[in-house]
């Protein structure tokens, strides 16, 4: 007799609980009000996750670097040299061994929110998300020049995906919840709910829709409220900004954006080059963070601002005017430290780092602008905020995300147009010259064909193997045209699939051509079509449609594989196009909330 499953045991012992759970599942799936409530719950949990990650990170900084309470690592006036040299190395060893274990037991890698929404319908592993959050906290806590935002978004999105999967939500709703979780985490981390909303919309969902926007707003507000109550959100930026801007400020903002875009491309290339260097060295995975930590220590001795995310240093220095040489040394040091950290395997992102780098770049730009005749004098804080937004857009993406971050963190709306102009200029520059943000560039290097969180996974699942027909394929062996003409009476069949003596695919013969032609001893060769044009079961519908167009065919055979050339079915262009159009229309209605 078979043993009862865990689900059966739960149902037997807690029938009322199971019935209640089934009712909740049904309500969330069919009632938008319940889905909104679930989005709020996801947002609150994401905000709590942000608070926990911040608390642990600050505790690690105090413990490992012997900092007083309330003192950030990147703006510390003094850190013991021995700790600066030892902590990143020993911490890197722990990180490397942990990464080796993760790679051993999770060989397929960990899916992030953008990849999950683009390829997997929002499905993520909660266990993997917790692993990323722990690795990110540890990487930042030991001084790695990486931000926590990757861990925030991963944990928030992972919680949302796990809950949505438990409720067996539709693909579109699960993707929406992943966006809600990430939006709540980022909004709560920066105390900027609108920034979080657009982070979820621009970077995770990659789609503006009135049908999805209310749920993301609810989640972002909930996340921000929870982090605010737990005193875990970011404090406002203390920076003096002008209430009125001269006309010369606008072209200068655009110039800052273009310049920041070009510098950001160099930084992203640098990260890639360092990462490739570690791979080419054949160094074991566990040893790479140790070497990275060995290189970070001397940079931390130059200035602790090069370590950690740079969040504390940004708040401390955003409104300060720095000498040109000091700003340049800090900028280069932070850029190198971030590149080494990411390239050596420290877990984290460049969101926070790009904000600090952008503020320093803006100050460098301000020092240059001071010597340009005819320009109205602007506070250094103006260039710092504009540069911060432009650099973050260039590296991370999301012009509206970074614009609202600047506005919500400063509380100054007088610079709205300038910040937006710089953000758009940076975005266009990077797309035109480079074509990728940092995350999508890394996807490209891995061979993953995505440029945003827009849902393309359904295209990959709509394969030739699913669409082909195998029952109505008329196959014949090679013979004289006169023999084949007798095989199919006029109008009986549209095509004959011809096989050679070994049963391998030779081509397609159209009976109509055989009956219309004057054979007179003509060979079969002149009637065979598409000998080298065929489909494979794993091809997506888009790949199939492209092949139909190149071959100028209205139907092609499907082979088991290119080596065997065994025919397993046939697919017509008309049917493939109809199924593709139907699926596109269904997705459009889902996004529109129809």
C-alpha positions in Angstrom: 0.0 0.0 0.0 1.4 3.4 -1.0 2.2 6.0 1.6 0.1 9.2 1.6 1.8 12.3 0.4 2.6 15.3 2.5 -0.2 17.2 0.9 -2.6 14.4 1.7 -1.5 14.3 5.3 -2.0 18.1 5.6 -5.4 17.9 4.1 -6.4 15.0 6.4 -5.3 16.7 9.6 -6.2 20.3 8.7 -9.1 20.2 6.3 -10.3 23.7 7.3 -6.9 25.2 6.8 -6.6 23.5 3.4 -10.0 24.7 2.4 -9.1 28.3 3.5 -5.9 28.2 1.6 -7.7 27.0 -1.6 -10.2 29.8 -1.2 -7.4 32.4 -0.8 -5.7 31.0 -3.9 -8.9 31.3 -5.9 -9.6 34.8 -4.7 -6.1 36.1 -5.5 -6.3 34.5 -9.0 -9.7 36.0 -9.9 -10.1 39.2 -7.8 -7.8 42.2 -8.4 -8.6 43.5 -4.9 -7.0 40.4 -3.4 -4.1 40.5 -5.8 -3.5 44.1 -4.7 -3.5 42.9 -1.1 -1.0 40.3 -2.0 1.1 42.9 -3.7 1.1 44.9 -0.5 2.1 41.9 1.5 4.9 41.2 -0.9 6.0 44.9 -0.6 6.0 44.7 3.2 8.1 41.5 3.2 10.6 43.0 0.7 10.9 46.1 2.9 11.6 43.9 6.0 14.2 42.0 3.9 15.9 45.3 3.1 16.0 46.3 6.8 17.5 42.9 7.7 20.2 43.1 5.1 21.1 46.7 6.1 21.3 45.7 9.7 23.5 42.8 9.1 25.8 44.7 6.8 26.3 47.6 9.2 27.0 45.1 12.0 29.7 43.4 9.9 31.3 46.8 9.1 31.4 47.7 12.9 32.7 44.2 13.8 35.2 43.6 11.1 36.5 47.2 10.7 36.2 48.3 14.3 33.9 51.2 13.4 31.8 53.1 16.0 28.0 52.8 15.9 26.5 54.9 13.2 29.7 55.2 11.2 29.7 54.1 7.6 32.7 52.3 6.2 33.0 54.5 3.0 33.0 57.8 4.9 35.1 56.6 7.9 37.9 59.1 8.7 40.2 56.3 9.8 40.3 52.5 9.5 43.1 50.4 10.9 45.6 49.4 8.2 45.8 45.8 9.4 42.0 45.5 9.0 42.0 47.1 5.6 44.5 44.6 4.4 43.2 41.5 6.2 39.4 41.6 6.2 38.9 41.7 2.3 41.4 38.8 1.9 40.0 36.5 4.6 36.5 37.5 3.9 37.2 36.8 0.2 38.3 33.3 1.1 35.0 32.6 2.9 33.1 34.1 0.0 35.1 32.1 -2.6 34.6 28.8 -0.7 30.9 29.6 -0.5 30.7 30.3 -4.2 32.5 27.1 -4.9 29.9 25.1 -2.9 27.0 27.0 -4.6 28.4 26.3 -8.0 28.8 22.6 -7.1 25.3 22.1 -5.9 23.6 24.7 -8.2 25.5 24.1 -11.5 22.8 25.8 -13.6 23.4 29.2 -12.0 21.0 31.5 -10.2 18.2 33.3 -12.1 17.9 37.1 -11.3 14.6 39.0 -11.6 15.2 40.4 -15.1 16.1 37.0 -16.5 13.2 35.3 -14.7 10.7 37.7 -16.2 12.2 37.6 -19.6 12.6 33.8 -20.0 10.8 31.9 -17.2 7.5 33.7 -16.7 8.6 35.1 -13.3 9.6 31.8 -11.8 12.5 32.1 -9.3 13.9 30.0 -6.5 13.5 31.4 -3.0 16.5 29.4 -1.8 18.7 30.8 -4.6 17.4 34.3 -3.8 18.4 34.0 -0.1 21.8 32.7 -1.2 22.3 35.8 -3.3 21.2 38.1 -0.5 23.6 36.4 1.9 26.5 36.6 -0.6 25.7 40.3 -1.3 25.6 41.2 2.4 28.9 39.3 3.1 30.6 40.9 0.0 29.6 44.4 1.1 30.3 43.7 4.7 34.0 42.6 4.1 34.6 45.8 2.1 33.8 44.7 -1.5 33.1 47.7 -3.7 29.6 46.5 -4.6 26.1 47.7 -3.8 23.4 45.8 -1.9 20.7 46.6 -4.5 21.2 43.4 -6.4 20.5 41.5 -3.1 17.6 43.7 -2.3 15.9 43.2 -5.6 16.7 39.4 -5.7 15.2 38.8 -2.2 12.1 40.9 -2.8 11.5 39.3 -6.2 12.2 35.8 -4.9 9.7 36.2 -2.1 7.1 37.4 -4.6 7.8 34.6 -7.0 7.7 32.0 -4.3 4.3 33.3 -3.0 2.9 33.6 -6.5 3.9 30.0 -7.3 2.3 28.7 -4.2 -0.9 30.4 -5.3 -0.4 29.0 -8.8 -0.9 32.4 -10.4 -0.9 33.0 -14.2 2.3 33.8 -16.0 1.4 37.4 -16.3 0.5 37.8 -12.6 3.6 36.0 -11.5 5.8 38.4 -13.6 3.9 41.3 -12.2 4.6 40.2 -8.6 8.3 39.8 -9.4 8.2 43.4 -10.5 6.3 44.3 -7.3 8.9 42.6 -5.1 11.9 44.3 -6.7 10.1 47.7 -6.8 9.3 47.5 -3.1 12.9 46.6 -2.2 14.5 49.4 -4.2 11.8 51.9 -3.1 12.3 51.0 0.5 16.1 51.0 0.3 16.2 54.6 -1.0 13.0 55.8 0.8 11.9 56.7 -2.7 8.7 54.9 -3.7 8.4 56.5 -7.1 12.0 55.4 -7.9 11.0 51.9 -6.8 7.9 52.0 -9.0 9.9 52.9 -12.1 12.6 50.4 -11.2 10.0 47.7 -11.3 8.4 49.1 -14.5 11.5 50.0 -16.6 14.0 47.4 -15.5 12.0 44.3 -14.3 8.8 44.3 -16.4 10.1 46.5 -19.2 6.5 47.5 -19.9 4.4 50.6 -19.0 0.8 49.5 -18.5 -2.1 51.0 -16.6 -3.2 47.5 -15.8 0.0 46.7 -13.9 1.0 50.1 -12.5 -1.4 50.2 -9.5 -0.1 47.0 -8.1 3.6 48.1 -8.4 2.7 51.4 -6.7 1.0 49.6 -3.8 4.0 47.3 -3.3 6.5 50.1 -3.5 4.6 52.2 -1.0 4.3 49.2 1.4 8.0 48.5 1.1 8.9 52.1 1.8 6.5 52.3 4.7 8.0 49.2 6.3 11.7 50.3 5.9 10.7 53.8 7.3 9.1 52.3 10.4 12.2 50.1 10.9 14.5 53.1 10.3 16.2 51.2 7.6 15.6 53.5 4.6 18.1 56.0 3.1 18.3 59.5 4.6 17.7 62.5 2.2 20.7 63.9 0.4 21.8 67.1 2.1 22.7 69.2 -0.9 22.2 72.9 -1.8 20.5 73.3 -5.2 19.4 76.5 -7.0 15.7 77.3 -7.2 16.1 79.0 -10.6 18.3 77.7 -13.4 20.0 79.8 -16.1 19.5 78.7 -19.7 23.2 77.6 -19.8 22.4 74.9 -17.3 20.4 72.8 -19.7 23.0 72.3 -22.4 25.6 71.6 -19.7 23.3 68.9 -18.2 23.1 67.3 -21.6 26.9 67.4 -22.0 27.2 65.8 -18.6 24.9 63.0 -19.7 26.8 62.4 -22.9 30.2 62.4 -21.1 28.9 60.2 -18.3 27.6 57.7 -20.9 31.0 57.4 -22.5 32.8 57.0 -19.2 30.2 54.4 -18.1 31.0 52.3 -21.2 34.6 52.4 -20.3 33.8 51.2 -16.7 31.6 48.3 -18.0 34.3 47.3 -20.4 36.8 47.4 -17.6 34.7 45.1 -15.4 34.4 42.7 -18.3 38.2 42.8 -19.0 39.1 42.1 -15.4 36.5 39.2 -15.2 37.9 37.8 -18.4 41.4 38.1 -17.0 40.5 36.0 -14.0 38.9 33.4 -16.2 42.0 33.2 -18.5 44.3 32.8 -15.5 42.7 29.4 -14.8 42.5 30.5 -11.2 40.1 28.4 -9.1 36.7 30.1 -8.4 37.3 30.0 -4.7 40.6 31.8 -5.0 39.5 34.8 -7.1 37.8 36.7 -4.3 41.0 36.3 -2.2 43.1 37.9 -5.0 40.4 40.6 -5.4 40.5 41.3 -1.6 44.3 41.5 -1.8 44.0 44.3 -4.4 41.2 46.1 -2.5 43.2 46.6 0.6 45.7 49.1 -0.8 42.9 51.0 -2.5 41.1 51.2 0.9 44.3 52.6 2.4 44.2 55.4 -0.2 40.6 56.2 0.9 38.0 54.0 2.6 35.5 55.7 0.2 36.7 53.2 -2.4 35.3 50.3 -0.3 31.8 49.1 0.2 28.9 50.6 -1.8 29.9 54.2 -1.3 26.5 55.0 0.0 27.8 56.7 3.2 30.4 58.6 1.3 27.8 59.9 -1.2 25.7 61.3 1.6 28.7 62.8 3.4 30.3 64.4 0.2 27.4 65.1 -2.2 27.3 68.8 -1.4 31.0 69.4 -0.8 33.4 70.9 -3.3 36.5 68.8 -3.7 39.9 69.8 -5.2 40.2 68.5 -8.8 43.0 66.0 -7.9 41.2 64.6 -4.9 38.0 64.1 -6.9 39.9 62.5 -9.7 41.8 60.1 -7.3 38.5 59.1 -5.6 36.7 58.6 -8.9 39.5 56.4 -10.4 39.9 54.5 -7.1 36.2 53.8 -6.8 36.0 52.7 -10.5 38.9 50.4 -10.2 37.7 48.9 -6.9 34.3 48.2 -8.2 35.7 46.6 -11.4 38.0 44.4 -9.3 35.2 43.4 -6.9 32.8 42.4 -9.7 35.4 40.8 -11.8 36.8 38.8 -8.9 33.5 37.3 -7.9 32.2 39.6 -5.1 28.4 39.4 -5.2 26.6 42.7 -5.7 25.7 45.3 -8.2 26.9 48.7 -9.5 23.7 50.7 -8.7 25.1 52.3 -5.5 28.6 52.5 -6.9 27.3 54.3 -10.0 25.6 56.9 -7.9 28.8 57.7 -6.0 30.9 57.6 -9.2 28.4 59.9 -10.9 28.5 62.5 -8.1 32.3 62.5 -8.3 32.2 62.8 -12.1 29.8 65.7 -11.8 32.2 67.5 -9.4 35.0 66.9 -11.9 32.8 68.4 -14.6 32.1 71.3 -12.3 35.8 72.0 -11.9 36.2 72.1 -15.7 33.1 74.2 -16.2 34.5 76.9 -13.8 37.2 77.8 -16.4 34.7 78.1 -19.3 34.0 81.7 -20.0 30.4 82.9 -20.2 28.9 80.1 -18.1 26.8 81.1 -15.1 28.3 79.9 -11.8 26.4 76.8 -10.5 26.7 75.1 -7.1 28.8 72.0 -7.2 25.8 70.1 -5.8 23.9 70.7 -9.0 26.6 69.0 -11.1 26.9 66.2 -8.5 23.2 65.4 -8.7 23.0 65.6 -12.4 26.2 63.5 -12.8 24.8 61.0 -10.3 21.7 60.4 -12.3 23.4 60.3 -15.6 26.0 57.8 -14.6 23.4 55.6 -12.9 21.3 55.6 -16.0 24.3 54.8 -18.2 25.3 51.8 -16.2 22.0 50.5 -14.7 19.4 51.9 -17.1 16.0 53.4 -16.3 16.0 57.1 -17.1 12.7 57.7 -15.1 14.0 55.5 -12.3 17.1 57.6 -11.7 15.3 60.9 -12.3 12.8 60.2 -9.6 15.6 58.9 -7.3 17.3 62.3 -7.7 14.1 64.2 -7.0 12.9 62.2 -4.1 16.3 62.0 -2.4 16.9 65.7 -2.7 13.4 67.0 -2.5 14.2 69.7 -5.1 12.0 69.7 -8.2 13.7 72.8 -9.7 16.3 70.6 -11.4 13.8 68.1 -12.9 14.3 69.1 -16.5 18.1 69.1 -16.2 18.2 65.7 -14.5 15.9 64.2 -17.0 17.8 65.7 -19.9 21.1 64.3 -18.6 19.5 60.9 -18.0 18.1 60.7 -21.5 21.3 61.9 -23.0 23.3 59.2 -21.1 20.8 56.5 -22.1 20.9 57.4 -25.8 24.7 57.6 -25.8 25.1 54.1 -24.2 22.5 52.6 -26.5 24.0 54.2 -29.6 27.6 53.4 -28.8 27.4 50.3 -26.7 23.9 48.9 -26.8 23.7 47.4 -23.3 23.2 48.3 -19.7 25.5 46.5 -17.2 23.1 43.7 -16.5 22.1 43.1 -20.1 25.7 43.2 -21.2 26.5 40.4 -18.8 23.6 38.4 -20.2 25.0 39.0 -23.6 28.4 37.7 -22.5 26.7 34.5 -21.2 24.9 34.0 -24.5 21.5 34.8 -23.0 19.5 36.6 -25.7 17.7 39.2 -23.6 18.0 43.0 -23.4 15.3 43.7 -20.8 12.7 42.0 -18.6 10.2 42.0 -21.5 8.7 38.6 -21.7 10.3 36.5 -24.5 10.2 33.2 -22.7 6.9 32.2 -24.3 8.6 32.5 -27.7 11.2 30.0 -26.7 8.5 27.6 -25.4 6.5 27.9 -28.7 8.8 25.5 -30.5 8.6 23.7 -33.8 8.3 20.4 -31.9 5.0 21.7 -30.4 3.7 23.1 -33.6 4.6 20.4 -36.2 2.2 17.8 -37.5 3.4 14.3 -37.8 0.3 12.3 -38.8 -0.3 13.7 -42.3 3.2 13.5 -43.7 3.2 11.6 -47.0 6.7 10.1 -47.4 8.0 8.2 -50.4 11.3 6.8 -51.5 13.3 8.2 -54.4 11.9 7.0 -57.7 11.4 8.2 -61.3 9.1 11.2 -61.6 6.6 9.1 -63.5 6.4 6.7 -60.6 6.0 9.5 -58.1 3.3 11.0 -60.3 1.2 7.8 -59.9 1.8 8.0 -56.1 -0.4 11.1 -55.8 -3.4 11.9 -57.9 -4.1 15.6 -58.7 -5.4 17.4 -55.6 -4.9 14.3 -53.3 -1.9 15.6 -51.5 0.0 18.9 -51.5 3.5 17.5 -51.1 5.6 14.4 -51.1 8.5 14.1 -48.7 11.2 12.1 -50.5 13.6 9.8 -48.7 16.7 8.2 -50.0 17.6 4.5 -49.8 18.7 4.8 -46.2 15.5 6.6 -45.2 17.1 10.0 -44.9 15.5 13.2 -46.1 16.2 14.2 -49.7 13.7 16.9 -50.4 10.1 17.8 -51.2 8.3 17.1 -54.4 5.1 19.0 -55.3 2.7 16.6 -57.1 1.1 19.6 -59.0 4.5 20.2 -60.7 4.8 16.5 -61.7 1.3 16.5 -63.2 1.8 19.8 -65.0 5.2 18.9 -66.5 6.1 17.1 -69.6 8.4 14.4 -68.1 9.8 12.7 -71.2 12.5 11.0 -69.2 13.2 13.9 -66.9 15.1 13.1 -63.7 13.9 13.6 -60.2 16.6 16.2 -59.4 14.7 19.0 -61.2 11.6 18.4 -59.0 13.2 18.2 -55.5 12.8 21.3 -53.4 14.3 22.4 -50.0 16.9 19.7 -49.8 19.0 21.8 -47.3 16.1 23.8 -45.8 14.6 22.0 -42.9 13.4 22.6 -39.3 14.5 21.1 -36.0 12.2 20.4 -33.0 14.0 22.8 -30.7 13.7 25.9 -33.0 11.4 28.7 -31.8 8.5 29.9 -33.9 10.5 33.0 -34.7 13.4 31.0 -36.0 11.0 28.9 -38.1 9.3 31.9 -39.6 12.7 33.4 -40.5 13.7 30.1 -42.2 10.4 30.0 -44.2 11.2 33.5 -45.5 14.8 32.6 -46.5 13.8 29.4 -48.2 10.7 31.0 -49.8 8.7 27.9 -48.7 5.2 27.5 -47.6 6.0 24.3 -45.7 9.1 22.5 -44.5 9.9 19.2 -43.0 11.0 18.7 -39.3 14.0 16.5 -38.9 15.0 14.6 -35.7 18.5 16.2 -36.0 20.8 17.3 -38.8 22.9 14.2 -38.6 20.2 11.5 -38.9 18.0 13.5 -41.3 15.1 11.4 -40.1 11.8 13.1 -40.9 9.5 13.4 -37.8 6.9 15.9 -39.1 6.0 18.9 -41.2 5.1 22.5 -40.4 3.5 25.0 -42.7 4.3 28.7 -42.7 0.6 29.6 -42.5 0.0 27.6 -39.3 3.2 28.8 -37.6 2.3 32.4 -38.4 -1.3 32.0 -37.2 -0.2 30.4 -33.9 2.5 33.1 -33.4 -0.1 35.9 -34.1 -2.6 34.3 -31.7 0.0 34.1 -28.9 1.1 37.7 -29.5 -2.5 38.9 -29.3 -3.1 36.9 -26.1 0.0 38.5 -24.5 -1.1 41.9 -25.6 -4.5 41.5 -23.9 -2.8 40.2 -20.8 -0.6 43.3 -20.6 -3.6 45.6 -21.3 -5.6 43.8 -18.6 -8.4 42.9 -21.1 
